[in-house]
């Protein structure tokens, strides 16, 4: 199952601008994977919402995806990685906070989110509560 969002790309050629909207996979959930966490910032008028998703695999690997959901609902950037240890989550969030501050000039913080993720096939998912 893929957690997906719309992505818009623009192709500038001659005097025309071509816009293409497609679904982009944010985080892929396979059999036995669970959505272990979801965080988001408050909406920013210009940039949208910064989001972080965390999944746990059956062998206890922690994989993350960080992305920006623009005000129009599209997703323009997705970064992914793996935590070597659960304690690295705070370090990841601190790094994201510093980057957000550099980009926006504001103190937007990731907070636990009730954000309801939807899969590409329409299944709704919430983070697993421990």
Secondary structure, DSSP 4 states (H G I P E B T S, - for coil): -EEEEEEEEEEEETTEEEEEEEEEEEEE--TT-EEEEEEEPPPBTTTBEEEEEEEE-TT--EEEEEEEE-TTSBEEEEEEEEESSTTHHHHHHHHHHHHHHHHHSS----EE----EEBTTS-EE-PPP-
